[in-house]
Amino acid sequence: MGLVDEIKKFLSKFSETSIPEEGTMSDDKKMSVEEVNEYMMKQCGFVPRMFKTINTVTPEPGRTFADFYASIFGDGALSKKVKELMFMSGGVAYCSPRCIVHVIPAIREGATTGEIFEAASVGMILAGFVPGGPGIPYAFEYALKCLEIEAKFNAGEEWEYIPQPKFDHGIF
C-alpha cells in the first residue's frame, strides 16, 4: 500500500466528523458574491482578503475553498478552535500576517485572551528554534499583533492584519 493509499485510509476514519451534509452547497447552485461571502464566513469564520476580490469575478473558487477549509478545520480529534490557534501560532512563528488572521475564527470558536496569548507564545518560541526561522524578537511583534486584533475584534472596532496593498511601484 502506497503513501497516498495510507493517507486515504487514515482520513476515511474521520469522514463522518468532517463537514456536515447540511453545511455544503449544492454543486449545481450558482452563488452570488454575497452568498459565497456569507457561505465562506459560515464555513471558515472569515472571508480571506483574496477571496473578497476573487468572489466578485467568479464565486465558484470561494465556495470550493470554503468546503476544503471546513474539511480540514472542522471539529475532529482536535476542535476547530484548537486548529485555528495552531495555525495562528504557526503564523507567529513564521511572521506571516496572512496566517495570524486565524485568530478571528479562533475567537469565533470561543478562544479566550489567555488561549490566544499562550498559542502566540508557543509560536514566538518556535520562531527561535526552526532552522532559518525569523527569531523570537521578530515573532514577538506578531504575537502582539494577534492580541491587538483580538482586542479590537472583541471591542467591535475595525481591525487589520496587514495593510492593503498599494500597487504604487511606479505603475499605478
C-alpha positions as CSV (number, residue, x, y, z in Angstrom):
1,M,0.0,0.0,0.0
2,G,1.4,3.4,-1.0
3,L,1.6,6.6,1.0
4,V,-1.5,8.1,-0.8
5,D,-3.5,5.0,0.0
6,E,-2.4,5.1,3.6
7,I,-3.5,8.7,3.9
8,K,-6.8,8.0,2.3
9,K,-7.3,5.1,4.7
10,F,-6.4,7.2,7.7
11,L,-8.7,10.1,6.6
12,S,-11.6,7.8,5.9
13,K,-11.7,7.1,9.7
14,F,-12.7,10.7,10.2
15,S,-15.0,11.3,7.3
16,E,-18.1,11.3,9.5
17,T,-16.6,14.2,11.5
18,S,-15.6,16.5,8.6
19,I,-18.3,18.6,7.0
20,P,-21.9,18.0,8.0
21,E,-24.1,17.3,4.9
22,E,-26.3,20.3,5.6
23,G,-23.2,22.5,5.6
24,T,-22.2,22.1,2.0
25,M,-23.7,23.8,-1.0
26,S,-25.2,22.0,-4.0
27,D,-22.7,21.9,-6.9
28,D,-25.4,23.0,-9.3
29,K,-26.4,26.2,-7.5
30,K,-24.7,29.3,-8.8
31,M,-23.9,31.7,-6.0
32,S,-23.9,35.4,-5.9
33,V,-20.9,37.4,-4.4
34,E,-23.0,38.0,-1.3
35,E,-24.0,34.3,-1.0
36,V,-20.4,33.0,-1.4
37,N,-19.0,35.5,1.1
38,E,-21.7,34.5,3.6
39,Y,-21.0,30.8,2.9
40,M,-17.3,31.4,3.4
41,M,-18.0,33.2,6.7
42,K,-20.0,30.2,7.9
43,Q,-17.5,27.6,6.8
44,C,-14.2,29.4,7.5
45,G,-15.1,32.0,10.2
46,F,-13.8,34.8,8.0
47,V,-13.5,35.7,4.3
48,P,-9.9,35.7,3.2
49,R,-8.9,39.0,1.6
50,M,-8.0,37.5,-1.8
51,F,-11.5,35.9,-2.0
52,K,-13.2,39.2,-1.4
53,T,-11.8,40.1,-4.8
54,I,-11.9,36.6,-6.5
55,N,-15.5,36.2,-5.5
56,T,-16.5,39.3,-7.4
57,V,-15.2,37.8,-10.6
58,T,-16.2,34.1,-10.0
59,P,-17.7,32.8,-6.8
60,E,-17.0,29.1,-7.5
61,P,-13.4,29.1,-6.2
62,G,-14.6,30.7,-3.0
63,R,-17.2,28.0,-2.4
64,T,-14.8,25.3,-3.2
65,F,-12.1,26.7,-0.9
66,A,-14.7,27.1,1.9
67,D,-15.6,23.4,1.6
68,F,-11.9,22.4,1.6
69,Y,-11.2,24.6,4.6
70,A,-14.1,23.2,6.6
71,S,-13.0,19.7,5.8
72,I,-9.6,20.4,7.4
73,F,-10.5,22.8,10.2
74,G,-13.8,21.2,11.2
75,D,-14.1,19.5,14.6
76,G,-12.5,16.1,14.7
77,A,-9.9,14.6,17.0
78,L,-8.9,18.3,17.6
79,S,-11.5,21.0,17.9
80,K,-11.8,23.8,15.3
81,K,-10.7,26.3,17.9
82,V,-7.5,24.4,18.6
83,K,-6.8,24.0,14.9
84,E,-7.3,27.8,14.4
85,L,-5.0,28.5,17.3
86,M,-2.4,26.1,15.9
87,F,-2.5,27.9,12.5
88,M,-2.3,31.3,14.2
89,S,0.7,30.1,16.2
90,G,2.4,29.0,13.0
91,G,1.8,32.4,11.6
92,V,3.5,33.9,14.6
93,A,6.5,31.5,14.2
94,Y,7.0,32.4,10.6
95,C,6.0,36.1,10.9
96,S,3.1,35.6,8.4
97,P,0.3,38.2,8.7
98,R,-1.9,36.1,6.4
99,C,-1.7,33.3,8.9
100,I,-2.3,35.3,12.1
101,V,-5.7,36.3,10.8
102,H,-6.7,32.8,12.0
103,V,-7.1,34.5,15.4
104,I,-10.5,35.6,14.2
105,P,-12.1,32.2,13.6
106,A,-10.4,31.0,16.8
107,I,-12.2,33.8,18.7
108,R,-15.5,32.9,17.0
109,E,-15.0,29.4,18.2
110,G,-14.6,30.6,21.8
111,A,-10.8,31.2,22.2
112,T,-10.1,33.3,25.2
113,T,-7.4,36.0,25.5
114,G,-5.4,33.6,27.6
115,E,-5.6,30.8,25.0
116,I,-4.6,33.3,22.2
117,F,-1.7,34.5,24.3
118,E,-0.4,31.0,25.0
119,A,-0.7,29.9,21.4
120,A,1.0,33.1,20.2
121,S,3.7,32.5,22.8
122,V,4.3,29.0,21.5
123,G,4.7,30.4,18.0
124,M,7.1,33.1,19.3
125,I,9.3,30.4,20.8
126,L,9.1,28.2,17.8
127,A,10.4,31.1,15.7
128,G,13.7,30.8,17.5
129,F,14.1,27.1,17.1
130,V,13.1,26.3,13.5
131,P,16.1,26.2,11.1
132,G,16.2,29.5,9.3
133,G,13.4,30.9,11.5
134,P,12.9,34.6,11.9
135,G,13.8,34.6,15.6
136,I,12.0,35.3,18.8
137,P,12.2,39.1,18.8
138,Y,10.6,39.3,15.3
139,A,7.9,36.8,16.1
140,F,7.2,38.7,19.3
141,E,5.7,41.5,17.2
142,Y,3.4,39.1,15.5
143,A,2.3,37.6,18.9
144,L,1.4,41.2,20.0
145,K,-0.4,41.7,16.7
146,C,-2.6,38.7,17.5
147,L,-3.6,40.2,20.8
148,E,-4.2,43.6,19.2
149,I,-6.5,42.0,16.6
150,E,-8.3,40.1,19.3
151,A,-8.8,43.2,21.5
152,K,-10.1,45.3,18.6
153,F,-12.4,42.4,17.3
154,N,-13.9,41.9,20.7
155,A,-14.4,45.6,21.2
156,G,-16.3,45.8,17.9
157,E,-13.6,48.0,16.4
158,E,-12.1,47.9,12.9
159,W,-9.0,45.6,12.8
160,E,-6.5,44.8,10.1
161,Y,-3.9,42.1,10.0
162,I,-1.9,43.6,7.2
163,P,-2.1,46.9,5.3
164,Q,-3.9,46.9,2.0
165,P,-1.5,46.7,-1.0
166,K,-1.0,50.0,-2.7
167,F,0.3,48.9,-6.1
168,D,2.5,52.1,-6.2
169,H,5.7,50.9,-7.6
170,G,5.7,53.4,-10.4
171,I,3.0,51.8,-12.5
172,F,-0.4,52.8,-11.0
